[in-house]
């Protein structure tokens, strides 16, 4: 059924957006995994794209050079920009939009215990970032 496809697609996107955010601002102890791996691999995640798209040319070039030359934790270089540009708020809002689309995709499904679980999953995904 198309509704389950739309649900899964939107829930998956919301999950990935939050995961990308936590890769930068999360705690390894809380997450139980190594963080910063997306940065290390230079993956263009939404949080990084948001920061880079709001910098002027000189700022962007400096940040990119710092990230390339940094031998430490790249996350430390991004945190000040995240705070200044309200990147976490932006990313959480984008994830919330996809989570809402996931919930809305279930609109025509008959009520059941399984449906209640599916309706709660998007909120669970968003709560990971708090």
C-alpha positions as a Markdown table, in Angstrom:
| # | Residue | x | y | z |
|---|---|---|---|---|
| 1 | Unk | 0.0 | 0.0 | 0.0 |
| 2 | Unk | 1.2 | 3.5 | -0.9 |
| 3 | Unk | 0.5 | 4.8 | 2.6 |
| 4 | Unk | 3.0 | 2.5 | 4.1 |
| 5 | Unk | 5.6 | 3.4 | 1.5 |
| 6 | Unk | 5.1 | 7.1 | 2.3 |
| 7 | Unk | 5.2 | 6.4 | 6.0 |
| 8 | Unk | 8.4 | 4.5 | 5.8 |
| 9 | Unk | 10.1 | 7.0 | 3.4 |
| 10 | Unk | 9.2 | 10.0 | 5.6 |
| 11 | Unk | 10.0 | 8.3 | 8.8 |
| 12 | Unk | 13.4 | 7.1 | 7.4 |
| 13 | Unk | 14.3 | 10.6 | 6.3 |
| 14 | Unk | 13.3 | 12.1 | 9.7 |
| 15 | Unk | 15.5 | 9.4 | 11.4 |
| 16 | Unk | 18.5 | 10.1 | 9.1 |
| 17 | Unk | 18.3 | 13.9 | 9.7 |
| 18 | Unk | 18.3 | 13.4 | 13.4 |
| 19 | Unk | 21.1 | 10.8 | 13.2 |
| 20 | Unk | 23.1 | 13.3 | 11.2 |
| 21 | Unk | 22.5 | 16.0 | 13.8 |
| 22 | Unk | 23.5 | 13.7 | 16.6 |
| 23 | Unk | 26.7 | 12.7 | 14.8 |
| 24 | Unk | 27.8 | 16.2 | 15.4 |
| 25 | Unk | 26.2 | 17.4 | 18.7 |
| 26 | Unk | 25.5 | 14.0 | 20.4 |
| 27 | Unk | 27.4 | 12.4 | 23.2 |
| 28 | Unk | 29.3 | 9.2 | 22.4 |
| 29 | Unk | 28.4 | 7.9 | 25.9 |
| 30 | Unk | 24.7 | 8.5 | 25.4 |
| 31 | Unk | 24.6 | 7.3 | 21.8 |
| 32 | Unk | 26.8 | 4.3 | 22.4 |
| 33 | Unk | 28.7 | 4.7 | 19.2 |
| 34 | Unk | 31.5 | 6.7 | 17.7 |
| 35 | Unk | 30.4 | 10.2 | 16.5 |
| 36 | Unk | 31.8 | 12.5 | 13.9 |
| 37 | Unk | 32.1 | 9.7 | 11.3 |
| 38 | Unk | 30.0 | 11.5 | 8.7 |
| 39 | Unk | 32.4 | 14.5 | 9.0 |
| 40 | Unk | 35.4 | 12.3 | 8.9 |
| 41 | Unk | 34.1 | 10.8 | 5.6 |
| 42 | Unk | 33.1 | 14.3 | 4.4 |
| 43 | Unk | 29.5 | 13.3 | 3.8 |
| 44 | Unk | 27.2 | 16.2 | 2.9 |
| 45 | Unk | 24.7 | 15.9 | 5.6 |
| 46 | Unk | 21.8 | 18.4 | 6.2 |
| 47 | Unk | 23.5 | 20.0 | 9.3 |
| 48 | Unk | 26.7 | 20.6 | 7.4 |
| 49 | Unk | 24.9 | 21.8 | 4.3 |
| 50 | Unk | 22.9 | 24.3 | 6.4 |
| 51 | Unk | 26.1 | 25.7 | 8.0 |
| 52 | Unk | 28.0 | 26.0 | 4.7 |
| 53 | Unk | 25.1 | 27.6 | 2.9 |
| 54 | Unk | 24.9 | 30.4 | 5.4 |
| 55 | Unk | 28.6 | 31.3 | 5.4 |
| 56 | Unk | 30.1 | 33.9 | 3.1 |
| 57 | Unk | 32.8 | 32.7 | 0.7 |
| 58 | Unk | 35.7 | 33.5 | 3.0 |
| 59 | Unk | 34.1 | 31.9 | 6.0 |
| 60 | Unk | 33.2 | 28.8 | 4.0 |
| 61 | Unk | 36.7 | 28.5 | 2.6 |
| 62 | Unk | 38.2 | 28.9 | 6.0 |
| 63 | Unk | 35.9 | 26.3 | 7.6 |
| 64 | Unk | 36.6 | 23.8 | 4.8 |
| 65 | Unk | 40.3 | 24.4 | 5.2 |
| 66 | Unk | 40.1 | 24.0 | 9.0 |
| 67 | Unk | 38.1 | 20.8 | 8.6 |
| 68 | Unk | 40.6 | 19.4 | 6.1 |
| 69 | Unk | 43.6 | 20.3 | 8.3 |
| 70 | Unk | 42.1 | 19.4 | 11.6 |
| 71 | Unk | 43.7 | 16.4 | 13.3 |
| 72 | Unk | 41.3 | 16.5 | 16.2 |
| 73 | Unk | 37.6 | 16.5 | 16.6 |
| 74 | Unk | 36.0 | 18.2 | 13.6 |
| 75 | Unk | 32.8 | 18.5 | 15.6 |
| 76 | Unk | 34.5 | 21.2 | 17.8 |
| 77 | Unk | 35.0 | 23.3 | 14.7 |
| 78 | Unk | 31.3 | 23.2 | 13.8 |
| 79 | Unk | 29.6 | 23.7 | 17.2 |
| 80 | Unk | 30.2 | 27.5 | 17.3 |
| 81 | Unk | 28.6 | 27.8 | 13.8 |
| 82 | Unk | 25.7 | 25.5 | 14.8 |
| 83 | Unk | 25.0 | 27.8 | 17.7 |
| 84 | Unk | 25.4 | 31.0 | 15.7 |
| 85 | Unk | 23.3 | 29.8 | 12.8 |
| 86 | Unk | 20.7 | 27.9 | 14.9 |
| 87 | Unk | 21.5 | 24.8 | 12.8 |
| 88 | Unk | 20.1 | 22.3 | 15.4 |
| 89 | Unk | 16.8 | 24.1 | 15.5 |
| 90 | Unk | 16.6 | 24.2 | 11.7 |
| 91 | Unk | 17.5 | 20.5 | 11.4 |
| 92 | Unk | 15.0 | 19.5 | 14.1 |
| 93 | Unk | 12.3 | 21.4 | 12.3 |
| 94 | Unk | 13.0 | 19.7 | 9.0 |
| 95 | Unk | 13.0 | 16.3 | 10.7 |
| 96 | Unk | 9.7 | 17.2 | 12.4 |
| 97 | Unk | 8.2 | 18.0 | 9.0 |
| 98 | Unk | 9.1 | 14.6 | 7.7 |
| 99 | Unk | 7.9 | 12.9 | 10.9 |
| 100 | Unk | 4.5 | 14.7 | 10.5 |
| 101 | Unk | 4.3 | 13.5 | 6.9 |
| 102 | Unk | 4.9 | 10.0 | 8.1 |
| 103 | Unk | 2.1 | 10.2 | 10.6 |
| 104 | Unk | -0.3 | 11.8 | 8.0 |
| 105 | Unk | 0.4 | 8.9 | 5.6 |
| 106 | Unk | -1.4 | 6.6 | 8.0 |
| 107 | Unk | -4.5 | 8.7 | 7.9 |
| 108 | Unk | -6.8 | 6.1 | 6.2 |
| 109 | Unk | -5.7 | 3.1 | 8.1 |
| 110 | Unk | -8.2 | 1.5 | 10.5 |
| 111 | Unk | -7.4 | 1.9 | 14.2 |
| 112 | Unk | -5.4 | -1.0 | 15.8 |
| 113 | Unk | -2.7 | -1.6 | 18.3 |
| 114 | Unk | -0.2 | -1.8 | 15.5 |
| 115 | Unk | -1.3 | 1.6 | 14.2 |
| 116 | Unk | -0.8 | 3.1 | 17.6 |
| 117 | Unk | 2.8 | 1.9 | 17.6 |
| 118 | Unk | 3.3 | 3.2 | 14.1 |
| 119 | Unk | 1.9 | 6.6 | 15.1 |
| 120 | Unk | 4.3 | 6.8 | 18.1 |
| 121 | Unk | 7.4 | 6.0 | 16.2 |
| 122 | Unk | 7.9 | 9.5 | 14.5 |
| 123 | Unk | 7.8 | 11.1 | 17.9 |
| 124 | Unk | 10.3 | 8.6 | 19.3 |
| 125 | Unk | 12.6 | 9.5 | 16.4 |
| 126 | Unk | 12.4 | 13.2 | 17.2 |
| 127 | Unk | 12.9 | 12.6 | 20.9 |
| 128 | Unk | 16.4 | 11.1 | 20.2 |
| 129 | Unk | 17.7 | 14.7 | 19.7 |
| 130 | Unk | 16.6 | 15.9 | 23.1 |
